[in-house]
Amino acid sequence: MNKTLFEQFGFKEFINNAIVELQFYEPTDIQARLIPAILRGESVIGQSQTGTGKTHAFLLPLLNKIDPDRQEVQVVITAPTRELAQQIYEEVQKVISFNPAISAKNFIGGTDKQRTIEKLKTQPHIVVGTPGRINDLIKEKALLAYTADAMVVDEADLMLDMGFIVDVDQISAKMKEDLQLLVFSATIPEKLKPFLKKYMENPKYSHVEPKQITAAKIEHYLIPLKHRNKPKLLVELCKSINPYLAIIFTNTKKMADVVADHLSENGITVGIIHGDLPPRERKKMMKQINEAEFQFVVATDLAARGIDIKGISHVINYEIPSDLDFYVHRVGRTARAGLSGLAVTIYEPSDEDALNRLEKLGISFSNVDIRNDEWVEIGPREKRKARKKEQTDIDKKAKSFIQKPKKVKPGYKKKLQEQTSKYKKTLQRKDSNKR
């Protein structure tokens, strides 16, 4: 068997075999920091961005501790979306395929609850699922989760945003007093802290700072809206690129529907993901996306986060998110596994403050526009802002120099405007001569 640097953790043989099959060689930062603590039974808080290896940071040590002879629930893993729960469950299956004595079940909404209850006559060792469905099964006394030694709360900040932290709280309240709680989150919002304080005493906290805020191979482009029709500009943008898969982000479900409808009306085949899609339709949509039936998918932040759609070559921000962390999550959908990606943002003057803040975070934008279906480079926003300020300064000088007469006569306004305009031209000429 090939040796890996994971052998330092002293995992059981089936875990080491799975690691070789998964082609892992060296632990990521968060894995190296947290696996020893999790193996010791400590509660942990892991703060890191998507793509840092956090899923296996908790899966490998927890699966290592499963006792197959105890036919009861030993680990509960909660995730905010069905798709993320499914992805975690698939990773669990890959590892436990090397030890068939360990069983796992995935419990998510949109499935037949009664049929699920019937299948729980034998309790699985590992439970993965969404908080709402797990909590329902516990209330029905079908899932006996109180025997669990450890519980994972994945994407905790998203749990909070989506209102699931109440279910997570209720599940935790029914667990052992010495429960090992593992919380993973991209951010630790203030509103999450009461939950952490309630269930965690001196947890090991590890914050893995990204080496850079977004992947190295993402190019960030800005396209000014100017005075154009935004839906029409988006159609032009979509027709000017040939993506493997482009995901178009909007801030609301209503806007996602509007954008998807407009693209369809203009001959662009488009998929859509948002929270109002019925479970069956959502499942069908995900299947179509994964089978590359669409080149374009419109999505909202909460629906798309936690979904691992492979092969996204372009991210288009139809709107800039009010929470700029979501900009990072959005563009993080592309340029994965060493591939390159393109993030394009349509912006308006009101977005200037948000763009300045993103630049302060270290994001470097290229300024482009679409002319005759081709991308052309345009000058930086700073030049346009400087020209605007310069024009404003000239306006102020002209207005202060040309005084309104104390006694006014008919037609004075027109005369005043002519004088002001003439003086402004004089100032502009002087200014250009200085350059």
GISULRA-V623680 format. One record per residue. N is the residue number from 1. SS is DSSP state (helix for helix, strand for strand, loop for the rest). PSI is psi in whole degrees, -180 to 180 (none if undefined). D_FIRST is the distance of its C-alpha to the first C-alpha in whole Angstrom. Layout:
N:SS:PSI:D_FIRST ; N:SS:PSI:D_FIRST
This chain:
1:loop:138:0 ; 2:loop:141:4 ; 3:loop:146:6 ; 4:loop:166:9 ; 5:helix:-5:13 ; 6:helix:-13:13 ; 7:helix:-19:12 ; 8:helix:-22:15 ; 9:helix:-9:17 ; 10:loop:36:15 ; 11:loop:159:14 ; 12:loop:161:14 ; 13:helix:-41:11 ; 14:helix:-32:12 ; 15:helix:-45:12 ; 16:helix:-38:9 ; 17:helix:-41:8 ; 18:helix:-40:11 ; 19:helix:-42:11 ; 20:helix:-43:8 ; 21:helix:-37:10 ; 22:loop:-6:13 ; 23:loop:35:12 ; 24:loop:141:13 ; 25:loop:-51:13 ; 26:loop:134:16 ; 27:loop:146:18 ; 28:loop:172:21 ; 29:helix:-50:24 ; 30:helix:-33:25 ; 31:helix:-46:22 ; 32:helix:-36:22 ; 33:helix:-39:25 ; 34:helix:-26:25 ; 35:helix:-47:22 ; 36:helix:-42:23 ; 37:helix:-41:27 ; 38:helix:-39:26 ; 39:helix:-32:23 ; 40:loop:-6:27 ; 41:loop:13:29 ; 42:loop:150:31 ; 43:loop:143:32 ; 44:strand:154:32 ; 45:strand:119:33 ; 46:strand:116:31 ; 47:strand:115:33 ; 48:loop:160:31 ; 49:loop:167:32 ; 50:loop:144:30 ; 51:loop:13:27 ; 52:loop:3:26 ; 53:loop:21:23 ; 54:helix:-31:25 ; 55:helix:-47:24 ; 56:helix:-16:20 ; 57:helix:-33:22 ; 58:helix:-32:24 ; 59:helix:-50:22 ; 60:helix:-51:18 ; 61:helix:-34:20 ; 62:helix:-42:23 ; 63:helix:-30:20 ; 64:helix:-29:19 ; 65:loop:-3:22 ; 66:loop:134:23 ; 67:loop:105:24 ; 68:loop:-23:24 ; 69:loop:-17:27 ; 70:loop:100:29 ; 71:loop:70:31 ; 72:loop:166:32 ; 73:loop:127:32 ; 74:loop:-24:29 ; 75:strand:134:29 ; 76:strand:126:31 ; 77:strand:119:30 ; 78:strand:142:33 ; 79:loop:148:34 ; 80:loop:-24:37 ; 81:loop:155:37 ; 82:helix:-40:36 ; 83:helix:-42:33 ; 84:helix:-41:31 ; 85:helix:-43:31 ; 86:helix:-42:30 ; 87:helix:-44:27 ; 88:helix:-43:26 ; 89:helix:-41:26 ; 90:helix:-37:24 ; 91:helix:-38:21 ; 92:helix:-47:21 ; 93:helix:-39:21 ; 94:helix:-41:18 ; 95:helix:-47:16 ; 96:helix:-7:18 ; 97:loop:-18:17 ; 98:loop:-2:14 ; 99:loop:82:17 ; 100:loop:-11:20 ; 101:loop:-15:22 ; 102:loop:134:22 ; 103:loop:150:25 ; 104:strand:149:26 ; 105:strand:149:30 ; 106:strand:123:31 ; 107:strand:111:35 ; 108:loop:159:37 ; 109:loop:164:40 ; 110:loop:4:42 ; 111:loop:164:40 ; 112:loop:110:43 ; 113:helix:-40:43 ; 114:helix:-42:44 ; 115:helix:-37:42 ; 116:helix:-44:39 ; 117:helix:-41:41 ; 118:helix:-34:41 ; 119:helix:-10:37 ; 120:loop:19:37 ; 121:loop:-32:38 ; 122:loop:123:35 ; 123:loop:134:33 ; 124:loop:159:30 ; 125:loop:-36:28 ; 126:strand:131:27 ; 127:strand:127:30 ; 128:strand:144:30 ; 129:strand:-178:33 ; 130:loop:147:37 ; 131:helix:-40:39 ; 132:helix:-48:42 ; 133:helix:-41:40 ; 134:helix:-44:38 ; 135:helix:-41:42 ; 136:helix:-46:44 ; 137:helix:-32:41 ; 138:helix:-44:42 ; 139:helix:-34:46 ; 140:loop:-3:46 ; 141:loop:24:44 ; 142:loop:-38:41 ; 143:loop:119:38 ; 144:loop:73:38 ; 145:helix:-12:36 ; 146:helix:-15:38 ; 147:helix:-9:35 ; 148:loop:141:33 ; 149:loop:-26:32 ; 150:strand:148:31 ; 151:strand:138:32 ; 152:strand:133:31 ; 153:strand:102:34 ; 154:loop:147:32 ; 155:loop:54:34 ; 156:helix:-36:37 ; 157:helix:-34:40 ; 158:helix:-36:40 ; 159:helix:-44:40 ; 160:helix:-48:43 ; 161:helix:-38:44 ; 162:loop:0:44 ; 163:loop:17:46 ; 164:loop:-5:43 ; 165:helix:-24:43 ; 166:helix:-45:45 ; 167:helix:-42:43 ; 168:helix:-42:40 ; 169:helix:-45:43 ; 170:helix:-37:44 ; 171:helix:-48:41 ; 172:helix:-37:40 ; 173:helix:-22:43 ; 174:loop:2:42 ; 175:loop:178:39 ; 176:loop:153:39 ; 177:loop:-35:40 ; 178:loop:30:37 ; 179:loop:136:35 ; 180:strand:113:32 ; 181:strand:127:33 ; 182:strand:115:31 ; 183:strand:127:33 ; 184:strand:136:32 ; 185:strand:146:34 ; 186:loop:-34:35 ; 187:loop:160:39 ; 188:loop:86:40 ; 189:loop:155:44 ; 190:helix:-38:47 ; 191:helix:-14:47 ; 192:helix:-22:43 ; 193:helix:-38:44 ; 194:helix:-39:46 ; 195:helix:-45:43 ; 196:helix:-42:41 ; 197:helix:-35:44 ; 198:helix:-39:44 ; 199:helix:-6:41 ; 200:loop:127:39 ; 201:loop:116:40 ; 202:loop:56:39 ; 203:loop:158:36 ; 204:strand:124:33 ; 205:strand:130:34 ; 206:strand:121:32 ; 207:strand:112:33 ; 208:loop:106:31 ; 209:loop:130:34 ; 210:loop:142:33 ; 211:loop:-33:33 ; 212:loop:157:35 ; 213:loop:-32:37 ; 214:loop:166:36 ; 215:loop:147:33 ; 216:loop:-31:34 ; 217:loop:20:34 ; 218:strand:130:37 ; 219:strand:132:40 ; 220:strand:119:43 ; 221:strand:143:46 ; 222:strand:133:50 ; 223:strand:119:52 ; 224:strand:140:56 ; 225:loop:-35:57 ; 226:loop:-130:61 ; 227:loop:26:64 ; 228:loop:167:62 ; 229:loop:121:61 ; 230:helix:-48:57 ; 231:helix:-38:56 ; 232:helix:-41:58 ; 233:helix:-39:56 ; 234:helix:-41:52 ; 235:helix:-45:53 ; 236:helix:-44:54 ; 237:helix:-47:51 ; 238:helix:-38:49 ; 239:helix:-14:50 ; 240:helix:-8:50 ; 241:loop:161:46 ; 242:loop:76:44 ; 243:loop:155:40 ; 244:loop:-49:37 ; 245:loop:126:38 ; 246:strand:134:40 ; 247:strand:125:41 ; 248:strand:119:44 ; 249:strand:134:45 ; 250:strand:165:48 ; 251:loop:-18:49 ; 252:loop:159:50 ; 253:helix:-39:50 ; 254:helix:-45:54 ; 255:helix:-35:53 ; 256:helix:-43:50 ; 257:helix:-44:52 ; 258:helix:-47:55 ; 259:helix:-46:52 ; 260:helix:-42:50 ; 261:helix:-43:54 ; 262:helix:-42:55 ; 263:helix:-42:52 ; 264:helix:-43:53 ; 265:helix:-22:56 ; 266:loop:23:56 ; 267:loop:15:53 ; 268:loop:120:50 ; 269:loop:125:48 ; 270:strand:141:46 ; 271:strand:169:44 ; 272:strand:139:45 ; 273:strand:116:43 ; 274:loop:171:45 ; 275:loop:-17:45 ; 276:loop:-3:48 ; 277:loop:131:46 ; 278:loop:150:46 ; 279:helix:-45:43 ; 280:helix:-42:43 ; 281:helix:-40:44 ; 282:helix:-44:41 ; 283:helix:-44:39 ; 284:helix:-42:40 ; 285:helix:-45:41 ; 286:helix:-38:37 ; 287:helix:-45:36 ; 288:helix:-40:38 ; 289:helix:-47:37 ; 290:helix:-22:33 ; 291:loop:15:35 ; 292:loop:41:36 ; 293:loop:-15:40 ; 294:loop:149:41 ; 295:loop:-20:41 ; 296:strand:136:43 ; 297:strand:129:42 ; 298:strand:135:45 ; 299:strand:157:44 ; 300:strand:162:45 ; 301:helix:-51:42 ; 302:helix:-33:42 ; 303:helix:-36:41 ; 304:helix:-27:39 ; 305:loop:136:37 ; 306:loop:-4:34 ; 307:loop:127:33 ; 308:loop:91:30 ; 309:loop:120:32 ; 310:loop:149:30 ; 311:loop:20:32 ; 312:loop:115:35 ; 313:loop:-27:36 ; 314:strand:142:39 ; 315:strand:128:41 ; 316:strand:122:44 ; 317:strand:100:46 ; 318:loop:-32:50 ; 319:loop:145:50 ; 320:loop:132:49 ; 321:loop:148:48 ; 322:loop:-35:50 ; 323:loop:109:47 ; 324:loop:-15:45 ; 325:helix:-33:42 ; 326:helix:-25:42 ; 327:helix:-44:42 ; 328:helix:-43:39 ; 329:helix:-41:37 ; 330:helix:-56:39 ; 331:helix:-19:38 ; 332:loop:-7:34 ; 333:loop:-20:34 ; 334:loop:174:34 ; 335:loop:44:32 ; 336:loop:159:29 ; 337:loop:40:25 ; 338:loop:-1:27 ; 339:loop:166:30 ; 340:loop:164:33 ; 341:strand:165:36 ; 342:strand:129:40 ; 343:strand:121:42 ; 344:strand:130:45 ; 345:strand:125:48 ; 346:strand:125:51 ; 347:strand:158:54 ; 348:loop:167:57 ; 349:helix:-32:59 ; 350:helix:-13:59 ; 351:helix:-1:55 ; 352:helix:-43:56 ; 353:helix:-43:55 ; 354:helix:-41:51 ; 355:helix:-40:51 ; 356:helix:-40:52 ; 357:helix:-39:50 ; 358:helix:-38:47 ; 359:helix:-36:47 ; 360:helix:-27:48 ; 361:loop:-8:44 ; 362:loop:9:43 ; 363:loop:129:43 ; 364:loop:119:45 ; 365:strand:145:47 ; 366:strand:141:48 ; 367:strand:120:51 ; 368:strand:169:52 ; 369:strand:167:54 ; 370:strand:120:55 ; 371:strand:122:58 ; 372:loop:47:58 ; 373:loop:14:55 ; 374:strand:149:53 ; 375:strand:131:52 ; 376:strand:143:54 ; 377:strand:140:53 ; 378:loop:168:56 ; 379:loop:160:57 ; 380:loop:155:55 ; 381:helix:-31:57 ; 382:helix:-38:58 ; 383:helix:-42:61 ; 384:helix:-38:62 ; 385:helix:-39:62 ; 386:helix:-43:64 ; 387:helix:-40:66 ; 388:helix:-43:67 ; 389:helix:-42:68 ; 390:helix:-44:70 ; 391:helix:-41:72 ; 392:helix:-42:72 ; 393:helix:-41:74 ; 394:helix:-43:76 ; 395:helix:-44:77 ; 396:helix:-45:78 ; 397:helix:-46:80 ; 398:helix:-43:82 ; 399:helix:-36:83 ; 400:helix:-30:84 ; 401:helix:-43:86 ; 402:loop:101:88 ; 403:loop:145:89 ; 404:loop:130:91 ; 405:loop:150:95 ; 406:loop:-40:97 ; 407:loop:122:99 ; 408:loop:148:97 ; 409:loop:163:99 ; 410:loop:137:98 ; 411:loop:9:95 ; 412:helix:-33:94 ; 413:helix:-44:90 ; 414:helix:-42:90 ; 415:helix:-41:92 ; 416:helix:-43:89 ; 417:helix:-41:86 ; 418:helix:-43:88 ; 419:helix:-44:88 ; 420:helix:-46:85 ; 421:helix:-42:83 ; 422:helix:-44:85 ; 423:helix:-38:84 ; 424:helix:-40:81 ; 425:helix:-37:81 ; 426:helix:-46:83 ; 427:helix:-42:80 ; 428:helix:-40:77 ; 429:helix:-45:79 ; 430:helix:-42:79 ; 431:helix:-43:76 ; 432:helix:-31:75 ; 433:helix:-27:77 ; 434:helix:-27:75 ; 435:loop:none:72
